[in-house]
């Protein structure tokens, strides 16, 4: 299983980096020409991402980070000269430091605006609530997860439809893996949502924590919000195993309230 790596910035004082972003038409024929230009200019592509429109031939955009000693304007003019390339922008590192600031805002392919928050920073926020407010803090974290789950369920229902979600619920739950929340190892679903079992590994909430009690308040709330919204009834979500207490996975059982 490969990591999903997102480049926020690059830093190496001994190197010069460029960020190149552009839109293009007819990705299949245009992108190879751009790659050929980069190669001819001696650029080493070190990171990047591609997004295409639903109609592949209509186009999309590509952003890449390259290592090169050549001037940024040279890259911009060369790429602009390629037919069907539009909106080219190039930025150059300062003392080997280059931040990804050519593409904003951050968007998921569901057309939802997103932010990138490190796992450690997120867990520190929820840990502070627990430490400050004790049992009440746990409830706050749970409620935040519940709101997250309900909102996610609303978005997914709008995109996929209720019928699809009910028929493909185990597959839909793998979106937690795509979002980096946890690796979804197993999902069992009663056809009428009378019982749902979910097994998560490497949870962002519990990884690195040690606790005498089950720790997944945010994720427990999130699962409650998802299943409650999809089933149309109140539910009870119980965590029966937890990474923070030494188990190999975080296991949840959801039943009607």
Rosetta silent file (secondary structure, phi, psi, omega in degrees, C-alpha in Angstrom):
SEQUENCE: XXXXXXXXXXXXXXXXXXXXXXXXXXXXXXXXXXXXXXXXXXXXXXXXXXXXXXXXXXXXXXXXXXXXXXXXXXXXXXXXXXXXXXXXXXXXXXXXXXXXXXXXXXXXXXXXXXXXXXXXXXXXXXXXXXXXXXXXXXXXXXXXXXXXXXXXXXXXXXXXXXXXXXXXXXXXXXXXXXXXXXXXXXXXXXXXXXXXXXXXXXXXXXXXXXXXXXXXXXXXXXXXXXXXXXXXXXXXXXXXXXXXXXXXXXXXXXXXX
SCORE:     score description
SCORE:     0.000 S_00000001
   1 L     0.000  127.436 -178.289    0.000    0.000    0.000 S_00000001
   2 L   -91.004  147.876  173.572    1.449    3.346   -1.056 S_00000001
   3 L   -73.173  150.618  171.845    1.300    6.557    0.940 S_00000001
   4 L   -97.495  105.160 -174.945   -0.596    9.502   -0.483 S_00000001
   5 L  -102.823  127.440  177.510    2.018   12.273   -0.331 S_00000001
   6 L  -112.773  128.617 -178.949    1.083   15.917   -0.778 S_00000001
   7 L   -86.763  116.955  177.380    3.849   18.452   -1.278 S_00000001
   8 L   -92.096  -46.707  174.909    3.371   21.537    0.905 S_00000001
   9 E  -156.229  163.242  174.810    6.850   22.978    0.422 S_00000001
  10 E  -121.055  145.947  177.728   10.367   22.012   -0.590 S_00000001
  11 E  -151.392  117.126  172.665   13.556   23.140    1.131 S_00000001
  12 L  -157.739  105.928 -176.155   17.166   22.428    0.283 S_00000001
  13 L   -57.832  -19.425 -178.334   19.586   25.400    0.283 S_00000001
  14 L   -87.916   -0.624 -175.305   21.854   23.600   -2.175 S_00000001
  15 L  -128.570  160.174  175.190   19.126   23.314   -4.845 S_00000001
  16 L  -115.414  125.529 -178.414   16.891   25.507   -6.976 S_00000001
  17 E  -114.586  151.437  172.685   13.257   24.505   -7.333 S_00000001
  18 E  -127.493  142.424  168.808   10.484   25.699   -9.621 S_00000001
  19 E  -107.635  128.100 -178.076    6.743   25.221   -9.302 S_00000001
  20 E  -122.560  124.792  179.561    4.979   25.080  -12.664 S_00000001
  21 E  -131.412  136.304  179.808    1.190   25.157  -12.976 S_00000001
  22 E  -158.799  153.959  170.922   -0.868   25.300  -16.152 S_00000001
  23 E   -97.961  156.086 -178.702   -4.173   24.374  -17.716 S_00000001
  24 E  -150.130  157.112  170.121   -4.313   22.478  -20.958 S_00000001
  25 L  -101.913  152.781  176.675   -6.665   21.083  -23.550 S_00000001
  26 L    52.239   70.627 -174.892   -6.448   17.488  -24.789 S_00000001
  27 H   -55.138  -40.958 -174.143   -4.403   16.101  -21.891 S_00000001
  28 H   -58.263  -33.970 -179.883   -3.464   12.906  -23.702 S_00000001
  29 H  -101.558  -26.178 -175.142   -1.427   14.687  -26.377 S_00000001
  30 H   -80.404  -44.759 -176.665   -0.456   17.903  -24.572 S_00000001
  31 H   -60.298  -43.244  176.660    1.033   16.578  -21.326 S_00000001
  32 H   -57.496  -34.551  178.765    3.617   14.335  -23.072 S_00000001
  33 H   -67.278  -38.888  177.856    4.819   17.398  -24.996 S_00000001
  34 H   -64.679  -44.005  179.198    5.250   19.338  -21.743 S_00000001
  35 H   -61.567  -36.674  178.260    7.189   16.466  -20.193 S_00000001
  36 H   -65.310  -39.722  177.581    9.419   16.381  -23.263 S_00000001
  37 H   -63.500  -45.188  179.698   10.128   20.107  -22.873 S_00000001
  38 H   -60.174  -41.462  179.472   11.007   19.673  -19.200 S_00000001
  39 H   -65.102  -41.315 -179.133   13.355   16.844  -20.081 S_00000001
  40 H   -66.563  -26.635  178.742   15.030   18.874  -22.827 S_00000001
  41 L   -89.478    2.475  177.152   15.614   21.703  -20.336 S_00000001
  42 L    76.458   20.907 -179.303   17.218   19.309  -17.862 S_00000001
  43 L   -82.968  138.647  175.906   14.495   19.639  -15.252 S_00000001
  44 E  -104.513  114.580  178.889   14.017   16.870  -12.710 S_00000001
  45 E   -75.050  121.703 -177.176   10.373   16.441  -11.707 S_00000001
  46 E  -109.039  -17.788  178.349   10.297   15.773   -7.945 S_00000001
  47 E  -166.832  165.633  177.268    6.548   16.044   -7.207 S_00000001
  48 E   165.940  173.053  177.258    3.260   16.986   -8.803 S_00000001
  49 E  -152.250  149.676 -177.546   -0.411   16.289   -9.388 S_00000001
  50 E  -122.982  137.736  172.840   -2.768   16.076  -12.347 S_00000001
  51 E  -133.252  131.105 -179.735   -6.486   16.746  -12.508 S_00000001
  52 E  -116.297  151.367  174.844   -8.584   16.204  -15.630 S_00000001
  53 L   -67.973  164.831  178.844  -12.088   17.300  -16.542 S_00000001
  54 L   -57.389  -38.943  173.422  -14.787   14.636  -16.858 S_00000001
  55 L   -88.287  102.285 -172.938  -14.328   14.912  -20.597 S_00000001
  56 L   -54.711  -37.398 -177.164  -10.668   13.885  -20.816 S_00000001
  57 L   -72.616  -20.218  178.914  -10.201   15.523  -24.209 S_00000001
  58 L   -70.077  -33.813  175.412  -11.473   18.866  -22.915 S_00000001
  59 L   130.015 -161.513 -177.924   -8.466   19.131  -20.649 S_00000001
  60 E   173.924 -159.449  177.632   -7.420   19.717  -17.095 S_00000001
  61 E  -137.651  157.334  179.319   -4.493   21.126  -15.184 S_00000001
  62 E  -135.697  137.520  174.388   -1.122   19.935  -13.975 S_00000001
  63 E  -126.668  132.356 -179.795    1.093   21.310  -11.252 S_00000001
  64 E  -141.055  158.072  176.195    4.618   20.055  -10.765 S_00000001
  65 E  -116.410  126.575 -177.627    7.757   20.835   -8.797 S_00000001
  66 E  -125.871  152.889  172.370   11.039   20.529  -10.608 S_00000001
  67 E  -100.387  122.965 -177.638   14.681   20.885   -9.713 S_00000001
  68 L  -163.077  148.812  176.371   16.501   23.050  -12.231 S_00000001
  69 L   -93.541   -6.204 -176.002   19.116   25.786  -12.488 S_00000001
  70 L   -77.699  158.828 -176.832   17.446   27.381  -15.512 S_00000001
  71 L   -69.059  142.684 -178.188   15.506   30.639  -15.336 S_00000001
  72 H   -61.016  -37.833 -178.463   11.785   30.460  -14.535 S_00000001
  73 H   -63.777  -31.705  177.553   10.868   32.688  -17.497 S_00000001
  74 H   -63.724  -42.315  177.215   12.503   30.220  -19.865 S_00000001
  75 H   -64.131  -44.143 -177.268   10.229   27.433  -18.657 S_00000001
  76 H   -61.085  -45.439 -178.188    7.170   29.661  -18.864 S_00000001
  77 H   -68.474  -37.861 -179.936    7.845   30.732  -22.457 S_00000001
  78 H   -65.423  -43.831 -178.441    8.691   27.199  -23.613 S_00000001
  79 H   -71.071  -37.212  177.616    5.538   25.695  -22.144 S_00000001
  80 H   -61.847  -28.163 -177.098    3.376   28.556  -23.429 S_00000001
  81 L   -73.674  -13.586 -179.221    4.628   27.824  -26.934 S_00000001
  82 L   -77.235  127.323  178.361    3.043   24.353  -26.865 S_00000001
  83 L   -56.167  141.586  176.352   -0.352   24.319  -28.624 S_00000001
  84 L    74.928   11.173  171.389   -3.362   23.847  -26.287 S_00000001
  85 E   -98.200  132.321 -179.349   -1.455   24.980  -23.181 S_00000001
  86 E  -136.013  160.292  173.304   -3.098   27.887  -21.329 S_00000001
  87 E    53.000   57.656  179.477   -2.705   29.834  -18.077 S_00000001
  88 E   -85.646  135.798  174.750    0.944   29.023  -17.344 S_00000001
  89 E  -137.564  139.246 -179.714    2.444   30.196  -14.046 S_00000001
  90 E  -135.352  133.658  174.053    5.936   29.536  -12.702 S_00000001
  91 E  -126.017  154.062 -173.716    7.458   30.416   -9.316 S_00000001
  92 E  -120.003  146.982 -179.982   11.035   29.980   -8.147 S_00000001
  93 L   -68.997  155.773  174.314   12.496   28.987   -4.801 S_00000001
  94 E  -116.593  116.195 -176.254   14.319   31.466   -2.566 S_00000001
  95 L    52.330   40.153  176.683   17.458   30.010   -1.003 S_00000001
  96 L    78.987   10.117 -178.417   16.107   26.563   -1.806 S_00000001
  97 E  -113.437  122.470 -178.634   12.701   27.199   -0.194 S_00000001
  98 E  -136.563  120.837  178.536    9.557   26.883   -2.329 S_00000001
  99 E  -100.351  141.070  177.227    5.986   26.877   -1.029 S_00000001
 100 L   -73.597   95.588 -179.593    3.087   25.526   -3.094 S_00000001
 101 L  -127.987   13.348  179.352    1.138   28.764   -3.586 S_00000001
 102 L   -88.064  -19.952 -177.361    0.170   28.665   -7.263 S_00000001
 103 L  -119.417  110.837 -178.825   -2.928   26.501   -6.766 S_00000001
 104 L  -153.211  143.763   -0.982   -5.578   27.767   -4.353 S_00000001
 105 L   -77.358  173.857  175.134   -8.032   26.952   -2.871 S_00000001
 106 E   -80.986  126.890 -177.408   -7.532   23.266   -2.112 S_00000001
 107 E  -128.978  139.096  167.747  -10.448   21.284   -3.559 S_00000001
 108 L   -80.995  164.405  179.746  -11.479   17.654   -3.442 S_00000001
 109 L   -74.120    1.672  172.192  -12.857   16.149   -6.644 S_00000001
 110 L   -89.416    6.342 -177.306  -16.283   16.295   -4.951 S_00000001
 111 L    67.813   22.945  175.695  -16.094   20.104   -5.415 S_00000001
 112 L  -101.082  129.894  177.088  -15.738   20.576   -1.665 S_00000001
 113 E   -68.844  141.774 -174.678  -13.157   23.048   -0.442 S_00000001
 114 E  -131.703  163.653  169.526  -10.628   21.428    1.885 S_00000001
 115 L  -127.067  153.164  179.678   -7.790   22.291    4.213 S_00000001
 116 L  -105.479  113.738 -178.611   -4.721   20.188    4.915 S_00000001
 117 L  -122.445  128.969  179.197   -4.151   19.676    8.630 S_00000001
 118 L   -64.750  146.339 -178.861   -1.451   17.420   10.036 S_00000001
 119 H   -56.739  -44.789 -176.867   -2.599   14.480   12.169 S_00000001
 120 H   -63.314  -38.533  179.424   -0.514   15.550   15.147 S_00000001
 121 H   -67.048  -39.560  178.901   -1.962   19.066   15.090 S_00000001
 122 H   -65.296  -45.849 -177.907   -5.510   17.736   14.922 S_00000001
 123 H   -68.673  -30.698  175.966   -5.032   15.298   17.794 S_00000001
 124 H   -63.878  -36.633  177.997   -3.397   17.994   19.913 S_00000001
 125 H   -63.745  -47.387 -179.573   -6.564   20.067   19.501 S_00000001
 126 H   -71.195  -34.307  177.012   -8.826   17.237   20.641 S_00000001
 127 H   -61.883  -39.679 -179.774   -6.383   16.222   23.392 S_00000001
 128 H   -61.880  -38.863  176.792   -6.515   19.761   24.774 S_00000001
 129 H   -62.970  -43.303 -179.972  -10.303   19.519   25.042 S_00000001
 130 H   -64.032  -44.865 -177.082  -10.053   16.205   26.893 S_00000001
 131 H   -67.123  -36.541 -175.582   -7.359   17.470   29.248 S_00000001
 132 H   -78.711  -40.235 -171.368   -9.146   20.744   30.003 S_00000001
 133 H  -114.210    1.350  176.538  -12.712   19.536   30.397 S_00000001
 134 L    61.191 -128.961 -179.070  -12.370   15.842   31.309 S_00000001
 135 H   -59.437  -38.685  178.106  -15.556   13.863   30.651 S_00000001
 136 H   -63.881  -34.475  177.225  -17.190   16.968   29.197 S_00000001
 137 H   -64.174  -40.244  176.577  -14.220   17.277   26.836 S_00000001
 138 H   -59.602  -41.050  179.817  -14.820   13.732   25.586 S_00000001
 139 H   -66.283  -37.558  177.602  -18.418   14.688   24.863 S_00000001
 140 H   -62.654  -43.994  179.638  -17.287   17.795   22.968 S_00000001
 141 H   -63.253  -41.897  178.047  -14.951   15.706   20.827 S_00000001
 142 H   -60.741  -44.051 -178.403  -17.762   13.203   20.193 S_00000001
 143 H   -65.681  -35.936  176.145  -20.153   15.995   19.163 S_00000001
 144 H   -63.533  -42.653  176.814  -17.574   17.424   16.757 S_00000001
 145 H   -63.600  -39.519  179.250  -17.227   13.977   15.186 S_00000001
 146 H   -61.189  -45.473  179.160  -21.013   13.627   15.018 S_00000001
 147 H   -63.997  -39.747  177.792  -21.339   16.922   13.150 S_00000001
 148 H   -60.329  -47.453 -178.481  -18.517   15.889   10.811 S_00000001
 149 H   -64.143  -42.150  179.792  -20.232   12.570   10.051 S_00000001
 150 H   -64.367  -41.840  179.376  -23.640   14.130    9.462 S_00000001
 151 H   -66.585  -41.422  177.788  -22.186   16.725    7.099 S_00000001
 152 H   -63.057  -41.804  179.064  -20.170   14.096    5.216 S_00000001
 153 H   -61.788  -40.054  178.331  -23.266   11.911    4.891 S_00000001
 154 H   -62.128  -44.277  179.460  -25.224   14.841    3.451 S_00000001
 155 H   -63.759  -44.803 -178.210  -22.518   15.493    0.870 S_00000001
 156 H   -66.011  -38.229  178.622  -22.241   11.829   -0.108 S_00000001
 157 H   -63.838  -40.487  178.337  -26.008   11.441   -0.413 S_00000001
 158 H   -65.055  -33.841 -177.700  -26.136   14.441   -2.714 S_00000001
 159 H   -84.445  -38.383 -171.572  -23.362   13.025   -4.890 S_00000001
 160 H  -107.468  -26.999 -176.158  -24.229    9.326   -4.897 S_00000001
 161 L    90.410  147.637 -176.226  -27.906    9.068   -3.945 S_00000001
 162 H   -61.818  -43.714 -176.596  -29.499    7.172   -1.060 S_00000001
 163 H   -60.060  -45.180 -179.694  -30.115    3.981   -3.032 S_00000001
 164 H   -62.348  -43.577 -177.338  -26.470    3.653   -4.087 S_00000001
 165 H   -63.237  -44.277  179.851  -25.209    4.252   -0.538 S_00000001
 166 H   -62.159  -40.968 -177.084  -27.517    1.617    0.985 S_00000001
 167 H   -75.803  -25.699 -173.919  -26.505   -0.939   -1.661 S_00000001
 168 L  -125.369   29.532 -174.501  -22.771   -0.147   -1.490 S_00000001
 169 H   -52.440  -47.846 -179.870  -22.316    1.019    2.099 S_00000001
 170 H   -56.898  -39.896  178.822  -19.147   -1.023    2.821 S_00000001
 171 H   -69.262  -40.313 -179.573  -17.462    0.438   -0.260 S_00000001
 172 H   -61.549  -36.169 -177.863  -18.649    3.971    0.526 S_00000001
 173 L   -65.696  -16.746  177.474  -17.110    3.764    4.016 S_00000001
 174 L   -69.372   -3.764  173.834  -13.680    3.397    2.430 S_00000001
 175 H   -63.555  -22.957  176.304  -13.828    7.152    1.913 S_00000001
 176 H   -64.695  -32.475  175.261  -12.387    7.299    5.453 S_00000001
 177 H   -69.501  -46.076 -178.520   -9.251    5.732    3.991 S_00000001
 178 H   -61.494  -33.317 -179.624   -9.172    8.219    1.106 S_00000001
 179 L   -82.855   -6.219  178.880   -9.484   11.123    3.551 S_00000001
 180 L    81.087   12.956 -178.101   -6.612    9.806    5.690 S_00000001
 181 L   -75.260  -44.770  178.129   -8.792    9.352    8.785 S_00000001
 182 L  -169.075  159.879  176.116   -8.090    5.638    9.185 S_00000001
 183 E   -87.053  118.067 -179.015   -7.506    2.550    7.076 S_00000001
 184 E   -79.044  109.217 -176.194  -10.851    0.781    6.691 S_00000001
 185 E   -88.507  -37.147 -175.853  -10.030   -2.889    7.165 S_00000001
 186 E  -158.607  139.778  175.253  -13.515   -4.420    7.292 S_00000001
 187 E  -135.487  125.785  174.835  -17.159   -3.323    7.138 S_00000001
 188 E  -119.172  133.183 -174.513  -20.150   -5.582    7.833 S_00000001
 189 E  -133.659  125.438  168.517  -23.637   -4.230    7.280 S_00000001
 190 L   -69.092  139.335 -176.773  -27.053   -5.629    8.027 S_00000001
 191 L   -53.379  -31.306 -178.383  -29.298   -4.855    5.002 S_00000001
 192 L  -102.497   16.154 -178.905  -31.600   -2.730    7.192 S_00000001
 193 L    58.475   29.864  176.469  -28.753   -1.097    9.160 S_00000001
 194 L   -77.498  -20.703  175.340  -29.834   -2.994   12.284 S_00000001
 195 E  -155.473  128.056  177.216  -26.197   -3.780   12.939 S_00000001
 196 E  -127.340  131.501  177.117  -23.054   -2.338   11.409 S_00000001
 197 E  -120.050  130.314 -177.787  -19.529   -3.469   12.298 S_00000001
 198 E  -131.135  130.023  177.533  -16.496   -1.427   11.253 S_00000001
 199 E  -114.581  122.858 -179.582  -12.834   -2.252   11.794 S_00000001
 200 E  -117.656  141.715  175.256  -10.282    0.553   11.413 S_00000001
 201 E  -120.489  150.542  178.292   -6.509    0.371   11.490 S_00000001
 202 L    54.133   49.372  179.632   -3.975    3.170   11.991 S_00000001
 203 L   -63.726  136.448  179.156   -6.626    5.616   13.165 S_00000001
 204 L   -66.371  -23.965 -178.149   -5.520    9.264   13.089 S_00000001
 205 L   -81.895  -34.604 -172.186   -7.187    9.772   16.472 S_00000001
 206 L  -104.676  -21.837 -178.300   -5.633    6.864   18.351 S_00000001
 207 L   -57.790  129.312  179.135   -2.264    6.280   16.689 S_00000001
 208 L    85.710   -1.471  179.858    0.510    7.185   19.127 S_00000001
 209 L  -104.849  149.504  172.268   -1.815    7.364   22.129 S_00000001
 210 L  -125.533  131.558 -175.564   -1.938    5.108   25.175 S_00000001
 211 L  -148.393  152.490  175.380   -5.064    4.979   27.283 S_00000001
 212 L   -83.377  -13.937  179.521   -6.761    2.811   29.891 S_00000001
 213 L  -128.450  162.701  178.424  -10.098    3.364   28.153 S_00000001
 214 L   -59.610  140.627 -164.271  -11.267    3.430   24.549 S_00000001
 215 L  -114.448  -10.231 -168.573  -10.170    6.692   22.975 S_00000001
 216 L   -83.191   64.928 -179.023  -11.987    7.129   19.644 S_00000001
 217 H   -72.842  -42.562 -179.329  -14.529    9.781   20.605 S_00000001
 218 H   -65.977  -49.058 -177.531  -14.254   11.811   17.384 S_00000001
 219 H   -68.676  -35.903  176.302  -14.367    8.788   15.073 S_00000001
 220 H   -61.174  -43.310  177.168  -17.129    7.164   17.151 S_00000001
 221 H   -64.743  -40.676 -179.611  -19.178   10.337   16.722 S_00000001
 222 H   -62.287  -45.348  178.977  -18.367   10.476   13.012 S_00000001
 223 H   -63.870  -39.888  176.748  -19.519    6.891   12.450 S_00000001
 224 H   -58.627  -45.420 -179.538  -22.694    7.615   14.444 S_00000001
 225 H   -63.704  -40.505  179.536  -23.416   10.617   12.227 S_00000001
 226 H   -65.193  -54.199 -175.142  -22.826    8.661    9.037 S_00000001
 227 H   -67.109  -38.934  178.467  -24.903    5.592    9.918 S_00000001
 228 H   -61.284  -43.186 -179.402  -27.679    7.637   11.532 S_00000001
 229 H   -68.192  -41.887 -178.040  -27.999    9.800    8.434 S_00000001
 230 H   -71.199  -33.660 -176.477  -27.886    6.866    6.007 S_00000001
 231 H   -89.609  -20.569 -179.019  -30.350    4.724    8.005 S_00000001
 232 L    76.656   21.241  178.280  -32.727    7.537    8.952 S_00000001
 233 L  -143.739  160.630  175.169  -32.827    6.556   12.620 S_00000001
 234 L   -67.737  144.597 -177.513  -30.998    7.263   15.845 S_00000001
 235 E  -133.664  162.959  173.132  -28.100    4.893   16.528 S_00000001
 236 E  -118.389  124.233  179.884  -25.757    3.833   19.282 S_00000001
 237 E  -112.497  121.492 -179.278  -22.097    3.436   18.336 S_00000001
 238 E  -117.362  132.760  174.524  -19.876    1.467   20.706 S_00000001
 239 E   -91.257  118.842 -175.287  -16.126    1.043   20.392 S_00000001
 240 E  -102.397  -17.714  173.592  -15.303   -2.522   21.431 S_00000001
 241 E  -141.344  151.339 -175.365  -11.574   -2.510   20.634 S_00000001
 242 L  -149.189  135.437  177.873   -9.130    0.394   20.493 S_00000001
 243 H   -59.808  -37.522 -175.937   -5.559    0.914   19.324 S_00000001
 244 H   -64.711  -23.579  178.988   -4.939    3.272   22.252 S_00000001
 245 H   -96.332    5.934  176.411   -5.579    0.437   24.745 S_00000001
 246 L   106.212   -1.447  178.134   -3.202   -1.928   22.954 S_00000001
 247 L   -76.244  163.599 -178.955   -5.515   -3.593   20.436 S_00000001
 248 L   -81.285  -14.265 -178.518   -4.480   -4.030   16.804 S_00000001
 249 L  -152.113  165.861  171.543   -7.486   -2.130   15.508 S_00000001
 250 E  -102.259  115.949 -176.458  -10.335    0.149   16.509 S_00000001
 251 E  -111.625  136.215 -177.547  -13.567   -1.828   16.176 S_00000001
 252 E  -126.694  142.521  174.749  -17.039   -0.291   16.285 S_00000001
 253 E  -123.122  126.723 -178.027  -20.510   -1.790   16.542 S_00000001
 254 E  -116.462  128.383  179.462  -23.502    0.351   15.563 S_00000001
 255 E  -135.543  160.844  178.746  -27.065   -0.589   16.487 S_00000001
 256 E   -60.737  145.347  178.630  -30.415    1.284   16.567 S_00000001
 257 L   -77.967    0.000    0.000  -30.939    3.449   19.622 S_00000001
